[in-house]
Amino acid sequence: MIELDRTLLWDWPAADCADWLTLVGTAAAVQSHAEYQTLLAAVQADLEQQGLRVVVRVSMTVAEMRAALARHRQPNTPDGRAAAQALHYLWQRTEP
């Protein structure tokens, strides 16, 4: 299990909405990129108000997520996507 001192929120591009809906399937709480951005903003505001952790939006396309899931042998589940996102975030921070 990867533990970070921050909360990561996956921020995918608007053009990836159909792919994102396919990736998350029936677990999707929203049906559009605009609704997703509204939900992310609300979650981020709530977390920041609680002041428990730093909140970071991680930009990652759906294709990058699929590749990260396969590369790190993570299942396509909320926990698997969170782990793949954390590894992607850590990798980005270590690049020169």
N, CA, C and O atoms as a MOPAC input file, in Angstrom:
PM7 MOZYME 1SCF
protein

 N      0.84400 1    -1.17600 1     0.00000 1
 C      0.00000 1     0.00000 1     0.00000 1
 C      0.89000 1     1.24000 1     0.00000 1
 O      1.86800 1     1.32200 1     0.74200 1
 N      0.53200 1     2.19000 1    -0.84000 1
 C      1.28000 1     3.44000 1    -0.93400 1
 C      0.61800 1     4.46400 1    -0.02000 1
 O     -0.59200 1     4.67400 1    -0.09900 1
 N      1.39400 1     5.09600 1     0.83600 1
 C      0.86000 1     6.12500 1     1.72100 1
 C      1.58000 1     7.42800 1     1.43000 1
 O      2.81100 1     7.47700 1     1.42400 1
 N      0.82800 1     8.46700 1     1.19200 1
 C      1.37200 1     9.79300 1     0.93300 1
 C      0.88700 1    10.75400 1     2.00600 1
 O     -0.08400 1    10.47400 1     2.71000 1
 N      1.56300 1    11.88000 1     2.12600 1
 C      1.14100 1    12.89400 1     3.08500 1
 C      0.16600 1    13.87000 1     2.44500 1
 O     -0.04000 1    14.97600 1     2.94500 1
 N     -0.42800 1    13.45600 1     1.34300 1
 C     -1.37500 1    14.31600 1     0.62800 1
 C     -2.47200 1    13.46900 1    -0.00600 1
 O     -2.33000 1    12.25800 1    -0.17500 1
 N     -3.54600 1    14.12600 1    -0.34500 1
 C     -4.64300 1    13.46300 1    -1.04100 1
 C     -4.54600 1    13.82400 1    -2.51200 1
 O     -4.45400 1    15.00000 1    -2.86400 1
 N     -4.56800 1    12.81400 1    -3.37100 1
 C     -4.47400 1    13.02600 1    -4.80600 1
 C     -5.85900 1    12.91300 1    -5.43600 1
 O     -6.61600 1    11.98800 1    -5.14100 1
 N     -6.17800 1    13.86100 1    -6.30300 1
 C     -7.42800 1    13.83200 1    -7.05300 1
 C     -7.08700 1    13.72700 1    -8.52900 1
 O     -6.32200 1    14.53900 1    -9.05100 1
 N     -7.64100 1    12.74500 1    -9.19600 1
 C     -7.35000 1    12.51300 1   -10.61000 1
 C     -8.09000 1    13.53300 1   -11.46200 1
 O     -9.31800 1    13.61300 1   -11.41300 1
 N     -7.36100 1    14.29900 1   -12.22900 1
 C     -7.91600 1    15.33100 1   -13.11100 1
 C     -7.62200 1    14.93400 1   -14.55400 1
 O     -6.52600 1    15.18000 1   -15.05700 1
 N     -8.59700 1    14.32300 1   -15.21900 1
 C     -8.41200 1    13.88200 1   -16.60200 1
 C     -8.96200 1    14.93300 1   -17.55500 1
 O     -9.83600 1    15.71300 1   -17.17800 1
 N     -8.45400 1    14.96200 1   -18.80400 1
 C     -8.89200 1    15.97900 1   -19.76300 1
 C    -10.33100 1    15.76200 1   -20.24300 1
 O    -10.81800 1    14.63200 1   -20.28500 1
 N    -10.99300 1    16.84600 1   -20.60000 1
 C    -12.38800 1    16.79000 1   -21.05200 1
 C    -12.56700 1    15.84600 1   -22.24200 1
 O    -13.59100 1    15.17200 1   -22.35300 1
 N    -11.58500 1    15.80000 1   -23.11800 1
 C    -11.68300 1    14.93900 1   -24.30200 1
 C    -11.72700 1    13.45500 1   -23.94500 1
 O    -12.10800 1    12.63500 1   -24.78000 1
 N    -11.34700 1    13.10000 1   -22.73000 1
 C    -11.31400 1    11.70700 1   -22.27600 1
 C    -12.59800 1    11.25500 1   -21.58700 1
 O    -12.64500 1    10.14700 1   -21.05300 1
 N    -13.62400 1    12.07300 1   -21.58700 1
 C    -14.82400 1    11.75200 1   -20.80800 1
 C    -15.41800 1    10.39200 1   -21.17400 1
 O    -15.71600 1     9.59400 1   -20.28500 1
 N    -15.59400 1    10.11700 1   -22.45900 1
 C    -16.19100 1     8.84000 1   -22.86200 1
 C    -15.31000 1     7.66900 1   -22.40800 1
 O    -15.81800 1     6.65400 1   -21.93100 1
 N    -13.99200 1     7.81700 1   -22.55900 1
 C    -13.07300 1     6.76200 1   -22.11400 1
 C    -13.12800 1     6.58900 1   -20.59700 1
 O    -13.07900 1     5.46800 1   -20.09100 1
 N    -13.23100 1     7.71300 1   -19.87300 1
 C    -13.31400 1     7.64600 1   -18.40900 1
 C    -14.58000 1     6.91000 1   -17.98600 1
 O    -14.54400 1     6.06600 1   -17.09100 1
 N    -15.70800 1     7.23600 1   -18.63700 1
 C    -16.96500 1     6.56700 1   -18.30400 1
 C    -16.87000 1     5.06600 1   -18.55600 1
 O    -17.42400 1     4.27300 1   -17.79500 1
 N    -16.17000 1     4.67100 1   -19.62400 1
 C    -15.95800 1     3.25600 1   -19.91100 1
 C    -15.06900 1     2.62300 1   -18.85200 1
 O    -15.32800 1     1.50800 1   -18.39900 1
 N    -14.01200 1     3.34100 1   -18.45700 1
 C    -13.06500 1     2.81400 1   -17.47000 1
 C    -13.72800 1     2.56600 1   -16.12000 1
 O    -13.54400 1     1.50300 1   -15.52700 1
 N    -14.49900 1     3.53800 1   -15.62700 1
 C    -15.08400 1     3.39200 1   -14.28900 1
 C    -16.43100 1     2.68500 1   -14.31300 1
 O    -16.90400 1     2.21300 1   -13.28000 1
 N    -17.04400 1     2.61200 1   -15.47600 1
 C    -18.30000 1     1.87200 1   -15.62800 1
 C    -19.43000 1     2.42400 1   -14.77600 1
 O    -19.61200 1     3.63600 1   -14.66900 1
 N    -20.18500 1     1.51700 1   -14.17100 1
 C    -21.36100 1     1.92000 1   -13.40500 1
 C    -21.00600 1     2.65200 1   -12.11800 1
 O    -21.88900 1     3.19700 1   -11.45500 1
 N    -19.72500 1     2.67200 1   -11.75700 1
 C    -19.30000 1     3.37800 1   -10.54000 1
 C    -19.25200 1     4.88700 1   -10.74100 1
 O    -19.06700 1     5.62700 1    -9.77500 1
 N    -19.41600 1     5.35800 1   -11.97200 1
 C    -19.33400 1     6.79000 1   -12.25200 1
 C    -20.43600 1     7.55100 1   -11.51600 1
 O    -21.62200 1     7.27300 1   -11.68900 1
 N    -20.02600 1     8.50800 1   -10.70000 1
 C    -20.98600 1     9.32300 1    -9.94400 1
 C    -21.49400 1    10.49100 1   -10.78000 1
 O    -22.50000 1    11.11000 1   -10.43200 1
 N    -20.81300 1    10.79500 1   -11.87200 1
 C    -21.17800 1    11.89800 1   -12.75300 1
 C    -21.12700 1    11.40200 1   -14.19700 1
 O    -20.56900 1    10.34100 1   -14.47800 1
 N    -21.71400 1    12.17900 1   -15.10700 1
 C    -21.78300 1    11.74000 1   -16.49700 1
 C    -21.10400 1    12.68800 1   -17.48200 1
 O    -21.15200 1    12.46300 1   -18.69100 1
 N    -20.47200 1    13.74700 1   -16.97300 1
 C    -19.79500 1    14.68900 1   -17.87200 1
 C    -18.53800 1    15.23400 1   -17.19200 1
 O    -18.38400 1    15.15000 1   -15.97400 1
 N    -17.65600 1    15.78500 1   -18.00100 1
 C    -16.43500 1    16.37200 1   -17.46500 1
 C    -16.76800 1    17.57600 1   -16.58400 1
 O    -16.14100 1    17.77400 1   -15.54400 1
 N    -17.74600 1    18.37400 1   -16.99200 1
 C    -18.13800 1    19.54500 1   -16.19200 1
 C    -18.64900 1    19.11400 1   -14.81500 1
 O    -18.29700 1    19.72400 1   -13.80600 1
 N    -19.47600 1    18.06800 1   -14.77000 1
 C    -19.96300 1    17.55600 1   -13.48700 1
 C    -18.79900 1    17.02200 1   -12.65100 1
 O    -18.76900 1    17.20500 1   -11.43400 1
 N    -17.84500 1    16.36500 1   -13.30700 1
 C    -16.68000 1    15.82900 1   -12.61400 1
 C    -15.85600 1    16.95900 1   -12.01100 1
 O    -15.41200 1    16.86000 1   -10.86700 1
 N    -15.64800 1    18.03400 1   -12.77300 1
 C    -14.88100 1    19.17100 1   -12.27000 1
 C    -15.57800 1    19.81800 1   -11.07600 1
 O    -14.92100 1    20.23400 1   -10.12100 1
 N    -16.90100 1    19.90200 1   -11.12900 1
 C    -17.67100 1    20.44200 1   -10.00900 1
 C    -17.50700 1    19.55900 1    -8.77400 1
 O    -17.31400 1    20.05600 1    -7.66400 1
 N    -17.58800 1    18.24500 1    -8.98000 1
 C    -17.40500 1    17.30500 1    -7.87600 1
 C    -15.98500 1    17.40500 1    -7.30600 1
 O    -15.81200 1    17.43100 1    -6.08700 1
 N    -14.97000 1    17.46000 1    -8.17700 1
 C    -13.58700 1    17.59800 1    -7.70500 1
 C    -13.40900 1    18.86400 1    -6.87500 1
 O    -12.77300 1    18.83800 1    -5.82200 1
 N    -13.97300 1    19.97000 1    -7.35200 1
 C    -13.85100 1    21.24400 1    -6.62800 1
 C    -14.48700 1    21.13700 1    -5.24600 1
 O    -13.93400 1    21.64200 1    -4.26900 1
 N    -15.63600 1    20.48700 1    -5.15700 1
 C    -16.31800 1    20.33400 1    -3.86600 1
 C    -15.50300 1    19.44300 1    -2.92900 1
 O    -15.34600 1    19.76200 1    -1.75100 1
 N    -14.99000 1    18.33800 1    -3.44500 1
 C    -14.17400 1    17.42900 1    -2.62700 1
 C    -12.91200 1    18.14800 1    -2.16200 1
 O    -12.53700 1    18.05600 1    -0.99300 1
 N    -12.25700 1    18.86500 1    -3.07600 1
 C    -11.03600 1    19.58700 1    -2.71800 1
 C    -11.31800 1    20.64000 1    -1.65600 1
 O    -10.56500 1    20.75500 1    -0.69000 1
 N    -12.39400 1    21.41200 1    -1.81900 1
 C    -12.73700 1    22.44000 1    -0.83700 1
 C    -13.01600 1    21.82200 1     0.53100 1
 O    -12.58500 1    22.34900 1     1.55700 1
 N    -13.74000 1    20.70000 1     0.53800 1
 C    -14.04800 1    20.03000 1     1.79700 1
 C    -12.77100 1    19.53200 1     2.48200 1
 O    -12.59300 1    19.72200 1     3.68500 1
 N    -11.89800 1    18.90500 1     1.72300 1
 C    -10.64900 1    18.39200 1     2.29200 1
 C     -9.75900 1    19.52700 1     2.80100 1
 O     -9.15900 1    19.42500 1     3.87100 1
 N     -9.68200 1    20.60200 1     2.02700 1
 C     -8.85900 1    21.73200 1     2.45500 1
 C     -9.44300 1    22.41000 1     3.68700 1
 O     -8.70000 1    22.88800 1     4.54400 1
 N    -10.77500 1    22.45400 1     3.78300 1
 C    -11.41300 1    23.03400 1     4.96600 1
 C    -11.10100 1    22.20200 1     6.21200 1
 O    -10.90900 1    22.74800 1     7.29800 1
 N    -11.05300 1    20.88200 1     6.04600 1
 C    -10.71800 1    20.00500 1     7.16500 1
 C     -9.26000 1    20.18900 1     7.58900 1
 O     -8.90000 1    19.94900 1     8.74100 1
 N     -8.42700 1    20.61900 1     6.63400 1
 C     -7.02900 1    20.89800 1     6.92500 1
 C     -6.19600 1    19.69300 1     7.32500 1
 O     -5.14400 1    19.84600 1     7.94700 1
 N     -6.64700 1    18.51300 1     6.98100 1
 C     -5.93300 1    17.30800 1     7.39800 1
 C     -4.74800 1    16.97200 1     6.49000 1
 O     -3.72800 1    16.46300 1     6.95500 1
 N     -4.88600 1    17.25800 1     5.20900 1
 C     -3.86000 1    16.89100 1     4.24200 1
 C     -3.81100 1    17.91800 1     3.12100 1
 O     -4.77200 1    18.64700 1     2.87700 1
 N     -2.67800 1    17.95600 1     2.45300 1
 C     -2.53900 1    18.76100 1     1.24500 1
 C     -3.28400 1    18.04600 1     0.12700 1
 O     -3.21100 1    16.82200 1     0.02000 1
 N     -3.99500 1    18.78700 1    -0.69800 1
 C     -4.73000 1    18.20900 1    -1.81700 1
 C     -4.00700 1    18.57800 1    -3.11000 1
 O     -3.69500 1    19.74500 1    -3.34900 1
 N     -3.74900 1    17.57700 1    -3.93200 1
 C     -3.05900 1    17.78100 1    -5.20500 1
 C     -3.89000 1    17.16600 1    -6.31700 1
 O     -4.31400 1    16.01400 1    -6.22300 1
 N     -4.12000 1    17.94400 1    -7.37600 1
 C     -4.77500 1    17.40000 1    -8.56300 1
 C     -3.69600 1    16.83100 1    -9.47800 1
 O     -2.73400 1    17.51800 1    -9.82100 1
 N     -3.86100 1    15.58700 1    -9.86300 1
 C     -2.90200 1    14.91100 1   -10.72300 1
 C     -3.49500 1    14.81300 1   -12.12800 1
 O     -4.50400 1    14.14000 1   -12.34000 1
 N     -2.86300 1    15.48500 1   -13.07500 1
 C     -3.30100 1    15.41900 1   -14.46800 1
 C     -2.80100 1    14.11800 1   -15.08400 1
 O     -1.60700 1    13.81600 1   -15.07800 1
 N     -3.74700 1    13.36500 1   -15.61000 1
 C     -3.41600 1    12.05800 1   -16.16700 1
 C     -4.51400 1    11.67400 1   -17.14600 1
 O     -5.68900 1    11.66600 1   -16.77800 1
 N     -4.15700 1    11.35600 1   -18.38100 1
 C     -5.17800 1    10.94100 1   -19.33500 1
 C     -5.68200 1     9.54700 1   -18.96800 1
 O     -5.06700 1     8.83500 1   -18.17500 1
 N     -6.79500 1     9.18400 1   -19.55300 1
 C     -7.32700 1     7.84000 1   -19.31400 1
 C     -6.37700 1     6.80100 1   -19.90600 1
 O     -6.19400 1     5.73100 1   -19.32500 1
 N     -5.77500 1     7.10300 1   -21.04900 1
 C     -4.79500 1     6.17400 1   -21.64200 1
 C     -3.60800 1     5.98000 1   -20.69100 1
 O     -3.12300 1     4.86100 1   -20.52500 1
 N     -3.14300 1     7.06300 1   -20.07200 1
 C     -2.05300 1     6.95000 1   -19.09600 1
 C     -2.48100 1     6.11100 1   -17.89900 1
 O     -1.68900 1     5.32600 1   -17.37600 1
 N     -3.72500 1     6.26900 1   -17.46100 1
 C     -4.23100 1     5.47500 1   -16.33800 1
 C     -4.27600 1     4.00000 1   -16.70900 1
 O     -3.84000 1     3.14800 1   -15.93600 1
 N     -4.80300 1     3.69800 1   -17.89000 1
 C     -4.86300 1     2.29700 1   -18.32500 1
 C     -3.45300 1     1.69100 1   -18.37800 1
 O     -3.23700 1     0.56400 1   -17.93200 1
 N     -2.50700 1     2.44500 1   -18.92500 1
 C     -1.12700 1     1.97300 1   -19.02800 1
 C     -0.52500 1     1.76300 1   -17.63500 1
 O      0.17300 1     0.77700 1   -17.39700 1
 N     -0.79900 1     2.69700 1   -16.71700 1
 C     -0.27500 1     2.58500 1   -15.34700 1
 C     -0.88500 1     1.37600 1   -14.63500 1
 O     -0.18800 1     0.66900 1   -13.90600 1
 N     -2.17000 1     1.13900 1   -14.84200 1
 C     -2.80400 1    -0.03700 1   -14.23200 1
 C     -2.12200 1    -1.31500 1   -14.72500 1
 O     -1.82000 1    -2.21000 1   -13.93600 1
 N     -1.88400 1    -1.38900 1   -16.02900 1
 C     -1.25100 1    -2.58200 1   -16.60000 1
 C      0.20000 1    -2.70300 1   -16.12800 1
 O      0.63400 1    -3.78000 1   -15.72100 1
 N      0.94400 1    -1.60100 1   -16.18400 1
 C      2.35900 1    -1.61300 1   -15.82100 1
 C      2.57600 1    -2.03400 1   -14.37000 1
 O      3.51200 1    -2.77300 1   -14.06200 1
 N      1.70900 1    -1.56100 1   -13.48800 1
 C      1.86200 1    -1.84600 1   -12.05600 1
 C      0.98900 1    -2.99600 1   -11.59700 1
 O      0.87700 1    -3.26600 1   -10.40100 1
 N      0.37200 1    -3.67000 1   -12.55300 1
 C     -0.47900 1    -4.83900 1   -12.26800 1
 C     -1.53400 1    -4.53900 1   -11.20500 1
 O     -1.74500 1    -5.30300 1   -10.26300 1
 N     -2.18000 1    -3.40300 1   -11.39600 1
 C     -3.25300 1    -3.00200 1   -10.48100 1
 C     -4.60100 1    -3.30700 1   -11.13500 1
 O     -4.73800 1    -3.17100 1   -12.35100 1
 N     -5.58200 1    -3.71200 1   -10.35800 1
 C     -6.91200 1    -3.94700 1   -10.93300 1
 C     -7.60800 1    -2.61500 1   -11.23900 1
 O     -7.29300 1    -1.58400 1   -10.64400 1
 N     -8.54400 1    -2.65800 1   -12.16400 1
 C     -9.32000 1    -1.46800 1   -12.48000 1
 C    -10.43600 1    -1.32100 1   -11.44600 1
 O    -11.60700 1    -1.58300 1   -11.72000 1
 N    -10.03500 1    -0.89700 1   -10.26200 1
 C    -10.95300 1    -0.64600 1    -9.14900 1
 C    -10.58700 1     0.72600 1    -8.58800 1
 O     -9.52600 1     1.25400 1    -8.92200 1
 N    -11.43000 1     1.31600 1    -7.75000 1
 C    -11.03600 1     2.59500 1    -7.15400 1
 C     -9.67400 1     2.52600 1    -6.45200 1
 O     -8.86100 1     3.44000 1    -6.59400 1
 N     -9.41900 1     1.45100 1    -5.69600 1
 C     -8.12500 1     1.32100 1    -5.02000 1
 C     -6.98300 1     1.12700 1    -6.00600 1
 O     -5.90200 1     1.68700 1    -5.82300 1
 N     -7.21400 1     0.34000 1    -7.05000 1
 C     -6.19100 1     0.12600 1    -8.06800 1
 C     -5.86100 1     1.41800 1    -8.80700 1
 O     -4.69300 1     1.71800 1    -9.05600 1
 N     -6.89900 1     2.18100 1    -9.15500 1
 C     -6.66800 1     3.46400 1    -9.83600 1
 C     -5.96600 1     4.44700 1    -8.90900 1
 O     -5.12500 1     5.22300 1    -9.36300 1
 N     -6.29300 1     4.43000 1    -7.62200 1
 C     -5.61300 1     5.32000 1    -6.66700 1
 C     -4.13700 1     4.95800 1    -6.55700 1
 O     -3.28500 1     5.84400 1    -6.49600 1
 N     -3.83100 1     3.67600 1    -6.53200 1
 C     -2.43200 1     3.24500 1    -6.45900 1
 C     -1.68600 1     3.63100 1    -7.73000 1
 O     -0.56000 1     4.12400 1    -7.65800 1
 N     -2.29600 1     3.41300 1    -8.89000 1
 C     -1.66000 1     3.77800 1   -10.15600 1
 C     -1.44100 1     5.28600 1   -10.23200 1
 O     -0.41000 1     5.74300 1   -10.72400 1
 N     -2.40000 1     6.04600 1    -9.75000 1
 C     -2.28700 1     7.51100 1    -9.73800 1
 C     -1.16300 1     7.94800 1    -8.81100 1
 O     -0.40300 1     8.85300 1    -9.15400 1
 N     -1.04500 1     7.32800 1    -7.65500 1
 C      0.02000 1     7.68200 1    -6.71300 1
 C      1.39100 1     7.37900 1    -7.30900 1
 O      2.31900 1     8.17600 1    -7.17200 1
 N      1.52000 1     6.23600 1    -7.96600 1
 C      2.79100 1     5.90100 1    -8.60100 1
 C      3.11400 1     6.87800 1    -9.72700 1
 O      4.26500 1     7.28200 1    -9.88900 1
 N      2.11200 1     7.25500 1   -10.49900 1
 C      2.29100 1     8.25100 1   -11.56900 1
 C      2.74400 1     9.58700 1   -10.97300 1
 O      3.66100 1    10.22300 1   -11.49300 1
 N      2.11300 1     9.99900 1    -9.90200 1
 C      2.45400 1    11.25200 1    -9.21700 1
 C      3.89200 1    11.21100 1    -8.70000 1
 O      4.65300 1    12.16000 1    -8.89300 1
 N      4.25600 1    10.12300 1    -8.05300 1
 C      5.61100 1     9.99900 1    -7.52300 1
 C      6.63900 1     9.98300 1    -8.64400 1
 O      7.69900 1    10.59700 1    -8.51900 1
 N      6.34300 1     9.29000 1    -9.73700 1
 C      7.24700 1     9.23400 1   -10.87600 1
 C      7.44400 1    10.62500 1   -11.45600 1
 O      8.56800 1    10.99800 1   -11.79300 1
 N      6.35700 1    11.40800 1   -11.58100 1
 C      6.46100 1    12.77000 1   -12.12000 1
 C      7.35300 1    13.63800 1   -11.22500 1
 O      8.10400 1    14.47300 1   -11.72800 1
 N      7.27900 1    13.45200 1    -9.93900 1
 C      8.05300 1    14.27400 1    -9.00400 1
 C      9.53600 1    13.92100 1    -9.01500 1
 O     10.36900 1    14.72900 1    -8.60500 1
 N      9.86600 1    12.73100 1    -9.47700 1
 C     11.27100 1    12.32500 1    -9.48800 1
 C     11.94700 1    12.58000 1   -10.82300 1
 O     13.16600 1    12.45700 1   -10.93400 1
 N     11.16400 1    12.93600 1   -11.84500 1
 C     11.75400 1    13.24500 1   -13.14000 1
 C     12.50300 1    14.56900 1   -13.08800 1
 O     12.04600 1    15.51500 1   -12.44600 1
 N     13.66200 1    14.64400 1   -13.76400 1
 C     14.43400 1    15.89800 1   -13.76300 1
 C     13.73600 1    17.02500 1   -14.50000 1
 O     14.26700 1    18.13300 1   -14.57900 1

